[in-house]
Amino acid sequence: MNLATIMHDDSSVIKLPARFDFQLMQDFRAAVDGIIDQSPCRRIVIDFASTEYLDSAALGMLLVLRDRARGSGKAVILAKARGAVKDVLEIANFGKLFAFH
């Protein structure tokens, strides 16, 4: 399953698949580029509802997104993380870098 992007009035949601890893980098970058460059939204929501695994490349992609979004005046929100994914995000101290929902 690939990721999906859903646009709302003031937010764009990137729905991640079960595995968020290095192999998703090009698709994730394309989705982010489209949102940063073309969407008038103020918030980018990363939806982890279906995600069961993420690797260090995924953490790096989130950090790049955060920096790019900040430069465009957009906030990044990590949503619906659970289980091992939530644990990894907490261990990496992403709670200090991102808003969680």
Secondary structure, DSSP 8 states (H G I E B T S, - for coil): ---EEEE-SSEEEEE--SEESGGGHHHHHHHHHHHHHH---SEEEEE-TT--EE-HHHHHHHHHHHHHHHHTT-EEEEES--HHHHHHHHHTTGGGTSEE-
